[in-house]
Amino acid sequence: MKSILVYGAGGHAKVVIDVIEKAGIYRIAGLLDGNKPVGTNAYGYSVLGDESYIHSDDNIHGIIVAIGDNWLRAKIVHAIRAIKPECVFITAIHPQATVARGAVIGEGTVLMAGAVVNSDTIIGSHCVLNTISSVDHDSRLDDYVTMAPHAATGGGVRIESYCTISIGASLIHSVTVHEHTVIGAGATVLSAIESYSVAYGTPARVVRKREAGERYL
Ligand SMILES: CC(C)(COP(=O)(O)OP(=O)(O)OC[C@H]1O[C@@H](n2cnc3c(N)ncnc32)[C@H](O)[C@@H]1OP(=O)(O)O)[C@@H](O)C(=O)NCCC(=O)NCCS
């Protein structure tokens, strides 16, 4: 079994670790985290160092960045790429997730228990499809998108990079959510939502603008 590292040691990382263990494809050699002392134990694994550690271990096949916030996850991915451009970012797909025929899952993306990616849908890199979220047929998620638990889309939607569709929110078929937008918990999106916005309600309306990287969790 090939060895991998998990970047992150928080709540989201715990769930990603569980997905990797259940999938049984990779062995987790340890965790990386810039904010926790070396040796910290998280969910049975030790923190080995920060991203610079990837230079000191030639036996590592790949890594997954298990940081829930889209912007912070991207920062870590970019930092790792700067240190080791050839680094492999693995995907983590729970055995109870479903990926339909024709669907494509980008590198570094995680599908948690019950996630569904339906026919011919393309999921970008470093996305998070959280517990029981679903993206229906012929849709497209760009990179660094999060679908929170129970978020769902109809077919033919487009969700641009750095968007979050919060817990229980729904998108009807064929709508677009433009980049860096957060759709709030429980919202129902019936038409396109502009970029750099926070929108919620039924039907979802933009309630304010947001900056790239603004915290939402
Ligand atoms: C959309 C969201 C980011 C908005 O955060 P925010 O702009 O900081 O909003 P606030 O918490 O300051 O609330 C402002 C007002 O909007 C209301 N509000 C916030 N989110 C709402 C939502 N999703 N639907 C309806 N009303 C909402 C609040 O009740 C509050 O109303 P009030 O002024 O009458 O008291 C946040 O509410 C949300 O939905 N987060 C998603 C969390 C999630 O999915 N977590 C799981 C991650 S795995």
The ligand as an SDF file (V2000), in Angstrom:
LIG
                    3D

 48 50  0  0  0  0  0  0  0  0999 V2000
  -24.2520   32.4480    4.9650 C   0  0  0  0  0  0  0  0  0  0  0  0
  -23.4890   32.6390    6.2490 C   0  0  0  0  0  0  0  0  0  0  0  0
  -22.0110   32.4290    5.9370 C   0  0  0  0  0  0  0  0  0  0  0  0
  -23.8140   34.0750    6.6450 C   0  0  0  0  0  0  0  0  0  0  0  0
  -22.9850   34.4910    7.6350 O   0  0  0  0  0  0  0  0  0  0  0  0
  -22.9790   36.0250    8.0600 P   0  0  0  0  0  0  0  0  0  0  0  0
  -23.0310   36.9590    6.9040 O   0  0  0  0  0  0  0  0  0  0  0  0
  -21.8280   36.1450    8.9860 O   0  0  0  0  0  0  0  0  0  0  0  0
  -24.3630   36.2070    8.7630 O   0  0  0  0  0  0  0  0  0  0  0  0
  -24.6490   36.4450   10.3150 P   0  0  0  0  0  0  0  0  0  0  0  0
  -24.3960   35.1910   11.0760 O   0  0  0  0  0  0  0  0  0  0  0  0
  -23.9450   37.6980   10.7570 O   0  0  0  0  0  0  0  0  0  0  0  0
  -26.2110   36.7100   10.3010 O   0  0  0  0  0  0  0  0  0  0  0  0
  -26.7620   37.9140    9.7540 C   0  0  0  0  0  0  0  0  0  0  0  0
  -28.2520   37.7390    9.6450 C   0  0  0  0  0  0  0  0  0  0  0  0
  -28.5360   36.8330    8.5660 O   0  0  0  0  0  0  0  0  0  0  0  0
  -29.3050   35.7280    9.0510 C   0  0  0  0  0  0  0  0  0  0  0  0
  -28.7880   34.5390    8.3680 N   0  0  0  0  0  0  0  0  0  0  0  0
  -27.5100   34.0770    8.3490 C   0  0  0  0  0  0  0  0  0  0  0  0
  -27.4100   32.9830    7.5910 N   0  0  0  0  0  0  0  0  0  0  0  0
  -28.6420   32.7340    7.1080 C   0  0  0  0  0  0  0  0  0  0  0  0
  -29.1770   31.7320    6.2740 C   0  0  0  0  0  0  0  0  0  0  0  0
  -28.3910   30.7660    5.7770 N   0  0  0  0  0  0  0  0  0  0  0  0
  -30.4890   31.7850    5.9650 N   0  0  0  0  0  0  0  0  0  0  0  0
  -31.2880   32.7600    6.4760 C   0  0  0  0  0  0  0  0  0  0  0  0
  -30.8390   33.7560    7.2740 N   0  0  0  0  0  0  0  0  0  0  0  0
  -29.5330   33.7300    7.5950 C   0  0  0  0  0  0  0  0  0  0  0  0
  -29.0120   35.6760   10.5580 C   0  0  0  0  0  0  0  0  0  0  0  0
  -30.0750   35.0420   11.2510 O   0  0  0  0  0  0  0  0  0  0  0  0
  -28.9000   37.1370   10.8800 C   0  0  0  0  0  0  0  0  0  0  0  0
  -30.2050   37.6750   10.9610 O   0  0  0  0  0  0  0  0  0  0  0  0
  -30.5460   38.8850   11.9720 P   0  0  0  0  0  0  0  0  0  0  0  0
  -29.6930   40.0480   11.5210 O   0  0  0  0  0  0  0  0  0  0  0  0
  -32.0150   39.0960   11.7780 O   0  0  0  0  0  0  0  0  0  0  0  0
  -30.1630   38.3990   13.3260 O   0  0  0  0  0  0  0  0  0  0  0  0
  -23.8640   31.6500    7.3620 C   0  0  0  0  0  0  0  0  0  0  0  0
  -25.0390   31.9960    8.0120 O   0  0  0  0  0  0  0  0  0  0  0  0
  -24.0470   30.2330    6.8430 C   0  0  0  0  0  0  0  0  0  0  0  0
  -25.0730   29.8460    6.2860 O   0  0  0  0  0  0  0  0  0  0  0  0
  -22.9620   29.4310    7.0150 N   0  0  0  0  0  0  0  0  0  0  0  0
  -22.9050   28.0840    6.5330 C   0  0  0  0  0  0  0  0  0  0  0  0
  -22.4160   27.1600    7.5940 C   0  0  0  0  0  0  0  0  0  0  0  0
  -22.2680   25.7310    7.0920 C   0  0  0  0  0  0  0  0  0  0  0  0
  -22.7860   25.3110    6.0780 O   0  0  0  0  0  0  0  0  0  0  0  0
  -21.5190   24.9620    7.8570 N   0  0  0  0  0  0  0  0  0  0  0  0
  -21.2170   23.5930    7.5250 C   0  0  0  0  0  0  0  0  0  0  0  0
  -19.8310   23.5040    6.9790 C   0  0  0  0  0  0  0  0  0  0  0  0
  -19.3220   21.8570    6.6940 S   0  0  0  0  0  0  0  0  0  0  0  0
  1  2  1  0
  2  3  1  0
  2  4  1  0
  2 36  1  0
  4  5  1  0
  5  6  1  0
  6  7  2  0
  6  8  1  0
  6  9  1  0
  9 10  1  0
 10 11  2  0
 10 12  1  0
 10 13  1  0
 13 14  1  0
 14 15  1  0
 15 16  1  0
 15 30  1  0
 16 17  1  0
 17 18  1  0
 17 28  1  0
 18 19  1  0
 18 27  1  0
 19 20  2  0
 20 21  1  0
 21 22  1  0
 21 27  2  0
 22 23  1  0
 22 24  2  0
 24 25  1  0
 25 26  2  0
 26 27  1  0
 28 29  1  0
 28 30  1  0
 30 31  1  0
 31 32  1  0
 32 33  2  0
 32 34  1  0
 32 35  1  0
 36 37  1  0
 36 38  1  0
 38 39  2  0
 38 40  1  0
 40 41  1  0
 41 42  1  0
 42 43  1  0
 43 44  2  0
 43 45  1  0
 45 46  1  0
 46 47  1  0
 47 48  1  0
M  END
$$$$
